[in-house]
Amino acid sequence: MSNQADDNDLDVLIHRRALSTTVVAESRSGASESLLATLDGLGFQRQGQAIYVWHELPDDMDPAEVSRTCRRAASTLLAAGYTAEMDERLIQQPQ
């Protein structure tokens, strides 16, 4: 499994997992605890498998809340000095 944040030289990449409705925030390998805690505080739930850590939004979030959360996450991460990108389709949901 490839880490897309590493592949794109980003601190965080927020996108919808392929063939799924799950929204994922992938952080680079070895991300700082402060970055991971920031994602925790933005409503993403930390997941892990061995040394690979990522965050997901709860699957039961409505599309408008997903959009608001992703917008807030992107602006918060950028303001904190992280390199972050988000799939624009995530914020084209109804507000």
TIPASE-591487 format. One record per residue (C-alpha): z, x, y; residue in one letter. Coordinates in nm, 4 decimals. Each point is the difference from the previous one (the first is absolute). Layout:
! residues N
<drenro up="Z" east="X" north="Y" firo="A"/>
...
This chain:
! residues 95
<drenro up="0.0000" east="0.0000" north="0.0000" firo="M"/>
<drenro up="-0.1104" east="0.1452" north="0.3319" firo="S"/>
<drenro up="0.2155" east="-0.0162" north="0.3104" firo="N"/>
<drenro up="-0.2298" east="-0.1346" north="0.2706" firo="Q"/>
<drenro up="0.2258" east="0.1189" north="0.2820" firo="A"/>
<drenro up="-0.0326" east="0.3570" north="-0.1301" firo="D"/>
<drenro up="-0.3736" east="-0.0442" north="-0.0576" firo="D"/>
<drenro up="-0.0483" east="-0.1135" north="0.3626" firo="N"/>
<drenro up="0.2455" east="0.2506" north="0.1552" firo="D"/>
<drenro up="0.2264" east="-0.2783" north="0.1296" firo="L"/>
<drenro up="0.3737" east="-0.0550" north="0.0035" firo="D"/>
<drenro up="-0.0503" east="-0.3680" north="-0.0917" firo="V"/>
<drenro up="-0.2928" east="-0.2149" north="-0.1081" firo="L"/>
<drenro up="0.0569" east="-0.3766" north="-0.0044" firo="I"/>
<drenro up="-0.2453" east="-0.2000" north="-0.2098" firo="H"/>
<drenro up="-0.0349" east="-0.2717" north="-0.2602" firo="R"/>
<drenro up="0.0067" east="0.1344" north="-0.3557" firo="R"/>
<drenro up="-0.3404" east="-0.0336" north="-0.1674" firo="A"/>
<drenro up="-0.0493" east="-0.3227" north="-0.1951" firo="L"/>
<drenro up="0.3397" east="-0.1260" north="0.1179" firo="S"/>
<drenro up="0.1701" east="-0.1862" north="0.2816" firo="T"/>
<drenro up="0.2723" east="0.2666" north="0.0280" firo="T"/>
<drenro up="0.0215" east="0.1838" north="0.3327" firo="V"/>
<drenro up="0.0952" east="0.3654" north="-0.0460" firo="V"/>
<drenro up="0.1153" east="0.2685" north="0.2423" firo="A"/>
<drenro up="-0.0791" east="0.3313" north="-0.1655" firo="E"/>
<drenro up="0.1811" east="0.2983" north="0.1476" firo="S"/>
<drenro up="-0.1044" east="0.3575" north="-0.0515" firo="R"/>
<drenro up="0.1535" east="0.1974" north="-0.2852" firo="S"/>
<drenro up="0.3337" east="0.1452" north="0.0999" firo="G"/>
<drenro up="0.0396" east="-0.2380" north="0.2948" firo="A"/>
<drenro up="0.3189" east="0.0449" north="0.1993" firo="S"/>
<drenro up="0.2913" east="-0.2330" north="-0.0577" firo="E"/>
<drenro up="-0.0285" east="-0.1083" north="0.3647" firo="S"/>
<drenro up="-0.3575" east="-0.1195" north="-0.0571" firo="L"/>
<drenro up="0.0989" east="-0.1814" north="-0.3184" firo="L"/>
<drenro up="0.2990" east="-0.1575" north="0.1762" firo="A"/>
<drenro up="-0.2266" east="-0.1130" north="0.2848" firo="T"/>
<drenro up="-0.2211" east="-0.1824" north="-0.2489" firo="L"/>
<drenro up="0.3116" east="-0.1511" north="-0.1625" firo="D"/>
<drenro up="0.1114" east="-0.1281" north="0.3402" firo="G"/>
<drenro up="-0.3396" east="-0.1549" north="0.0720" firo="L"/>
<drenro up="0.0271" east="-0.2384" north="-0.2946" firo="G"/>
<drenro up="-0.1774" east="0.2019" north="-0.2663" firo="F"/>
<drenro up="0.1781" east="0.0384" north="-0.3330" firo="Q"/>
<drenro up="0.0259" east="0.3523" north="-0.1393" firo="R"/>
<drenro up="-0.1492" east="0.0539" north="-0.3444" firo="Q"/>
<drenro up="-0.0112" east="0.3130" north="-0.2073" firo="G"/>
<drenro up="-0.1405" east="0.1565" north="-0.3088" firo="Q"/>
<drenro up="0.1035" east="0.3583" north="-0.0798" firo="A"/>
<drenro up="-0.0579" east="0.1971" north="0.3221" firo="I"/>
<drenro up="-0.2451" east="-0.2545" north="0.1459" firo="Y"/>
<drenro up="0.1569" east="-0.2375" north="0.2556" firo="V"/>
<drenro up="-0.1724" east="-0.2911" north="0.1725" firo="W"/>
<drenro up="0.0961" east="-0.3233" north="0.1736" firo="H"/>
<drenro up="-0.1182" east="-0.3576" north="-0.0526" firo="E"/>
<drenro up="0.0332" east="-0.3221" north="0.1907" firo="L"/>
<drenro up="0.1513" east="-0.2879" north="-0.1973" firo="P"/>
<drenro up="-0.2752" east="-0.1966" north="-0.1764" firo="D"/>
<drenro up="0.1358" east="-0.3308" north="0.1279" firo="D"/>
<drenro up="-0.0589" east="0.0818" north="0.3698" firo="M"/>
<drenro up="-0.2346" east="-0.2396" north="0.1724" firo="D"/>
<drenro up="-0.3185" east="0.1477" north="0.1537" firo="P"/>
<drenro up="0.1236" east="-0.0360" north="0.3589" firo="A"/>
<drenro up="0.3186" east="0.1929" north="-0.0813" firo="E"/>
<drenro up="-0.2004" east="0.2688" north="-0.1803" firo="V"/>
<drenro up="-0.2145" east="0.0375" north="0.3112" firo="S"/>
<drenro up="0.3019" east="0.0214" north="0.2341" firo="R"/>
<drenro up="0.1802" east="0.2481" north="-0.2261" firo="T"/>
<drenro up="-0.3050" east="0.2246" north="-0.0334" firo="C"/>
<drenro up="-0.0618" east="-0.0017" north="0.3763" firo="R"/>
<drenro up="0.3648" east="0.0867" north="0.0668" firo="R"/>
<drenro up="-0.0045" east="0.2734" north="-0.2653" firo="A"/>
<drenro up="-0.3143" east="0.1647" north="0.1356" firo="A"/>
<drenro up="0.1229" east="0.0024" north="0.3596" firo="S"/>
<drenro up="0.3509" east="0.1184" north="-0.0956" firo="T"/>
<drenro up="-0.1328" east="0.2827" north="-0.2174" firo="L"/>
<drenro up="-0.2467" east="0.1184" north="0.2644" firo="L"/>
<drenro up="0.2657" east="-0.0162" north="0.2735" firo="A"/>
<drenro up="0.2278" east="0.2136" north="-0.2186" firo="A"/>
<drenro up="-0.2718" east="0.2666" north="-0.0232" firo="G"/>
<drenro up="-0.1193" east="-0.0655" north="-0.3542" firo="Y"/>
<drenro up="-0.3659" east="-0.0049" north="-0.0943" firo="T"/>
<drenro up="-0.0598" east="-0.3472" north="-0.1366" firo="A"/>
<drenro up="-0.2975" east="-0.2211" north="-0.0730" firo="E"/>
<drenro up="-0.0196" east="-0.3598" north="-0.1051" firo="M"/>
<drenro up="-0.2750" east="-0.2060" north="-0.1550" firo="D"/>
<drenro up="-0.1074" east="-0.2206" north="0.2930" firo="E"/>
<drenro up="-0.0566" east="-0.2937" north="-0.2364" firo="R"/>
<drenro up="0.3786" east="-0.0277" north="-0.0317" firo="L"/>
<drenro up="0.0388" east="-0.0992" north="0.3642" firo="I"/>
<drenro up="-0.2947" east="-0.2377" north="0.0166" firo="Q"/>
<drenro up="0.2226" east="-0.2653" north="-0.1556" firo="Q"/>
<drenro up="0.1183" east="-0.2941" north="0.2109" firo="P"/>
<drenro up="0.2736" east="0.0915" north="0.2451" firo="Q"/>
